[in-house]
Amino acid sequence: MTLAARYLSARTLDTAPALSAPPGPGEVELAPAYVGICGTDLHIFHGDMDAPVAVPAVLGHEMAGHVVRVGPDVENWAPGDAVTVMPLLWDDACAACRNGHQHICQHLDFIGIDSPGAMQQRWTVPASTLIRLPDSLPLDRAALVEPTAVAVHDVGRAEVRDGERVVVGGGPVGVLIALVARAAGADVRVVELSAHRRLLAEELGLTAWNPADDDVPVLVREWTGDAGADVAFEVLGVRGRLCLVAIHPRPREINLHRFFWRELTLVGARLYDRSDFERAVALVADGTVPAERMISKVVPLTQAPAAFEALEGGGDVMKILVDCTDDSDDARRAAV
């Protein structure tokens, strides 16, 4: 019996014992060490995603930990291996998969939303989802590989070019996008209302956007407010590109005349593929993405519900991690 953090209904989470099934053929059992709380998790917490979420639901898809056990037919993985998980399962049969876009499969199982996630002391997943981590990479920093993979994919979808100006928000994903875009040679500008997040962006060497700038070739939009939607479509320069990242719970009006008049481009960016994940591991491991600077707080698994409320309230937070480590002897052995 292990412990898990579970979503029960809008604004209601708990921690409770959970059964840990042994890994079957092609599966591995993991001991999650750290799990990040992301914006999608907050959407679930608010009750905005009750349709795909079967309650009680174990949340969490930003994680790092160790392999504990491997099931039959699993090769190249062993207890003690440091890993993160690319939390996507696809059917390989739909039109998206047949065209090589498995990450947006029409019947995608996003692990941590459509099926149980990582916010538990033991977690069984298909071995195909594992991404190996360098032994030198601390697991708390490695928990930010998944959102960094989002940023890598977003920068790729936006087709960011060397020397090009990119404007992005200053939240957790926005800062990661800014860091990845800067590594690609972009001239990055950050828009952020929170003084705490503006200061962090400044400490990371990111420059604030000046509204007087009228030449904005690329805008990567990961913020969701109504006012922000209006601004996003107005600030792009001629032939500018808007890469839309955020989840919008309801339809929004856009000024199509603006798109026509300036020959703008709108692209969506949803998730990532394995190459994005592997690039993200490298960026976090070599310090291009200083993940440790993004971590505002680490809380034990039993305090996960309070951590969701703290993030929802805003304030001086960027990223909160949930510590899922188990002090039992088998967990300690698996980590060495």
C-alpha positions in Angstrom: 0.0 0.0 0.0 1.3 3.4 -1.0 0.1 7.0 -0.8 -1.4 9.1 -3.6 -2.8 12.6 -4.1 -6.2 12.4 -5.7 -8.6 14.9 -7.4 -12.2 14.2 -6.2 -14.2 17.2 -7.5 -13.8 20.9 -8.2 -11.4 22.4 -5.7 -11.3 19.1 -3.7 -8.1 17.0 -3.4 -7.0 14.5 -0.8 -4.2 12.1 -0.1 -5.1 8.5 0.5 -3.7 4.9 0.3 -3.4 3.5 -3.1 -2.7 0.0 -4.4 0.5 -0.5 -6.4 0.0 -3.2 -9.1 3.0 -5.1 -10.2 4.3 -4.2 -13.6 2.9 -6.4 -16.4 4.4 -7.2 -19.8 6.1 -4.1 -21.2 5.6 -2.1 -18.0 7.8 -0.7 -15.3 7.0 0.4 -11.8 8.5 3.7 -10.8 9.2 5.5 -7.5 8.4 9.1 -8.4 10.7 11.5 -6.4 9.4 14.9 -7.4 6.3 15.9 -9.3 5.5 19.4 -10.6 2.1 21.1 -10.5 1.4 22.7 -13.9 -1.4 24.9 -15.3 -3.3 21.9 -16.7 -3.4 20.4 -13.2 -4.9 23.7 -12.0 -7.5 23.5 -14.7 -8.4 20.1 -13.4 -8.4 21.4 -9.8 -10.9 24.1 -10.9 -13.2 21.5 -12.4 -12.7 22.7 -15.9 -11.7 19.2 -17.2 -14.2 16.9 -15.5 -15.2 15.3 -18.8 -12.0 13.4 -19.5 -11.0 12.9 -15.8 -12.3 9.9 -14.1 -12.5 10.5 -10.3 -10.8 9.8 -8.0 -8.0 10.8 -10.3 -4.2 10.7 -9.4 -2.8 13.8 -11.0 0.7 14.8 -12.1 2.7 14.4 -15.3 5.9 16.5 -14.7 8.1 14.0 -12.8 11.4 12.5 -12.2 12.2 9.3 -10.2 13.7 5.9 -10.3 12.8 2.5 -11.7 11.8 0.0 -9.0 10.7 -3.1 -10.9 10.5 -4.1 -14.5 7.8 -6.3 -16.0 8.2 -9.2 -18.4 9.7 -8.5 -21.9 11.2 -5.1 -20.7 14.7 -4.6 -21.9 17.3 -1.9 -21.3 15.8 -0.7 -18.0 16.7 -1.9 -14.5 15.9 -1.0 -10.9 17.7 2.2 -9.9 17.7 3.8 -13.4 16.9 7.6 -13.2 14.0 8.5 -15.5 11.3 10.9 -16.4 8.2 10.0 -18.4 6.8 11.3 -21.7 3.2 10.9 -20.6 1.6 10.1 -24.0 0.0 6.9 -25.3 -1.4 6.9 -28.8 -3.4 4.4 -30.9 -1.1 4.4 -34.0 -4.3 4.0 -36.1 -6.0 7.5 -36.4 -5.3 10.0 -39.1 -2.9 12.0 -36.9 -0.8 8.9 -36.1 -0.8 7.7 -39.7 0.6 11.1 -40.7 3.4 10.9 -38.1 1.8 13.2 -35.5 1.3 10.7 -32.7 1.6 13.3 -30.0 -1.8 14.8 -31.1 -3.4 11.4 -31.6 -7.2 11.7 -32.0 -7.6 9.1 -29.2 -4.6 10.2 -27.1 -4.2 9.0 -23.5 -2.5 11.8 -21.7 -1.2 10.1 -18.6 -2.0 12.1 -15.5 -5.3 13.3 -17.1 -6.9 10.5 -18.9 -5.2 7.8 -16.8 -3.5 7.8 -13.3 -0.6 10.2 -13.0 2.7 10.5 -11.0 1.6 12.1 -7.8 2.0 8.9 -5.8 4.7 6.8 -4.2 4.5 4.0 -6.8 3.5 4.4 -10.4 3.3 1.7 -13.1 3.6 2.9 -16.7 4.5 1.5 -20.1 8.3 1.2 -20.6 7.9 3.0 -23.9 7.2 6.2 -22.1 10.5 6.3 -20.2 13.2 8.9 -20.9 16.6 8.3 -19.4 18.1 10.9 -17.2 21.9 11.6 -16.6 22.9 10.3 -13.1 24.5 13.7 -12.5 21.1 15.5 -12.9 19.4 16.1 -9.5 15.9 14.8 -9.6 14.2 18.0 -8.4 15.6 19.8 -11.4 14.8 16.9 -13.7 11.1 17.3 -12.7 11.1 20.3 -15.0 12.1 18.4 -18.1 8.5 17.8 -19.1 7.6 21.5 -19.2 10.9 22.3 -20.8 9.9 19.8 -23.5 6.7 21.8 -24.0 8.9 24.9 -24.5 11.2 23.2 -27.0 8.1 22.1 -29.0 6.6 25.6 -28.8 9.8 27.3 -30.0 9.9 24.8 -32.9 6.3 25.4 -33.9 6.8 29.1 -33.8 9.8 28.6 -36.2 11.9 31.0 -34.1 15.0 32.2 -36.1 18.3 33.5 -35.0 18.2 37.2 -34.1 14.4 37.3 -34.3 12.4 39.1 -31.6 10.1 36.9 -29.5 7.6 38.2 -26.9 6.3 35.7 -24.3 4.7 35.8 -20.9 6.5 35.5 -17.6 4.8 32.5 -16.0 6.5 29.1 -15.6 6.0 28.0 -19.2 6.7 31.5 -20.5 10.0 31.7 -18.8 11.0 28.2 -20.1 10.0 29.3 -23.6 12.0 32.4 -23.2 15.1 30.4 -22.2 14.8 27.9 -25.0 14.2 30.7 -27.5 17.2 32.6 -26.3 19.3 29.4 -26.7 18.1 29.4 -30.3 19.5 32.9 -30.8 16.3 34.9 -30.3 16.0 38.4 -28.9 13.5 37.6 -26.1 11.1 40.1 -24.4 8.9 39.1 -21.4 5.5 40.5 -20.5 4.5 39.8 -16.9 2.2 41.5 -14.3 3.6 39.7 -11.2 6.5 41.7 -9.7 8.0 38.5 -8.3 8.0 36.8 -11.7 9.3 39.9 -13.4 12.2 40.0 -11.0 13.0 36.3 -11.6 13.0 36.9 -15.4 15.3 39.8 -14.9 17.7 37.8 -12.8 17.7 35.2 -15.6 18.8 37.9 -18.0 15.5 38.3 -19.8 14.4 41.7 -20.9 11.0 43.2 -20.3 8.9 44.1 -23.4 8.5 47.7 -24.2 4.9 48.4 -25.5 6.5 51.1 -27.7 8.1 48.3 -29.8 6.1 47.9 -32.9 8.2 45.2 -34.5 7.1 41.9 -33.0 7.7 39.1 -35.5 6.9 36.2 -33.1 4.6 36.1 -30.1 4.4 32.8 -28.1 1.2 33.1 -26.1 0.9 30.9 -23.0 -1.3 33.2 -20.9 -5.0 32.8 -20.9 -6.7 36.1 -19.8 -9.4 37.7 -21.9 -7.5 41.0 -22.0 -4.4 39.2 -23.0 -6.2 37.6 -26.0 -7.0 41.1 -27.3 -3.5 42.4 -26.8 -1.9 39.3 -28.4 -3.6 39.9 -31.8 -2.8 43.6 -31.8 0.9 43.7 -31.0 2.2 41.5 -33.8 4.1 43.3 -36.6 3.7 42.7 -40.3 3.8 39.0 -41.1 4.1 38.2 -37.5 3.5 34.7 -36.1 1.4 33.9 -33.1 2.1 30.5 -31.5 -0.8 29.6 -29.2 0.1 27.4 -26.3 -2.4 27.9 -23.5 -5.6 26.0 -22.8 -8.6 28.2 -23.3 -11.7 26.7 -21.6 -14.1 28.7 -23.8 -14.1 30.1 -27.4 -12.7 33.6 -27.9 -13.3 36.2 -30.6 -10.4 37.3 -32.7 -9.9 40.1 -35.1 -9.6 38.3 -38.4 -9.2 41.7 -40.2 -6.0 42.1 -38.4 -4.7 38.8 -39.7 -5.7 39.8 -43.2 -4.3 43.3 -43.1 -0.9 42.3 -41.7 -0.7 38.8 -43.2 -0.3 37.3 -39.8 0.1 33.6 -39.0 -1.6 31.6 -36.1 -0.2 28.2 -35.2 -1.2 25.9 -32.3 1.3 24.1 -30.1 -0.1 21.3 -27.9 2.5 18.8 -26.5 5.8 17.4 -27.7 7.6 14.4 -29.2 10.5 12.3 -28.0 13.1 14.5 -29.7 11.7 17.5 -27.8 12.1 15.5 -24.5 15.6 14.5 -25.3 16.5 18.1 -26.2 14.9 19.2 -22.9 17.0 16.8 -20.9 20.1 18.2 -22.4 19.0 21.9 -21.8 18.3 21.2 -18.1 21.3 19.0 -17.6 23.8 21.6 -19.0 22.2 24.5 -17.2 20.9 26.3 -20.2 17.6 26.0 -18.4 18.5 26.7 -14.7 15.7 24.6 -13.3 16.7 25.2 -9.7 15.9 28.9 -10.1 12.3 28.0 -11.2 11.5 26.0 -8.1 9.8 28.1 -5.5 8.8 25.4 -3.0 8.9 21.7 -2.4 6.2 20.1 -0.3 5.6 16.6 0.9 2.9 14.5 -0.7 0.6 14.9 2.2 0.5 18.7 1.6 -0.3 18.4 -2.1 -3.9 19.8 -1.7 -2.5 22.9 0.1 0.1 23.3 -2.7 -2.7 23.5 -5.3 -4.4 26.3 -3.3 -1.1 28.2 -2.9 -0.5 28.1 -6.6 -4.0 29.2 -7.3 -3.6 32.2 -5.1 -0.6 33.5 -7.0 1.8 35.5 -5.0 5.6 34.9 -4.9 5.6 31.5 -6.5 6.8 30.1 -9.8 6.9 26.3 -9.6 5.9 24.0 -6.7 7.1 20.5 -6.6 5.5 17.6 -4.6 8.0 15.3 -2.9 6.7 11.8 -3.3 9.7 9.9 -1.9 9.0 6.9 0.3 11.3 6.3 3.2 10.8 2.5 3.1 13.9 0.3 2.6 12.9 -0.8 -0.9 12.7 2.8 -2.1 16.1 3.6 -0.7 17.6 0.5 -2.4 16.0 1.5 -5.7 17.6 4.9 -5.6 21.2 3.6 -5.4 
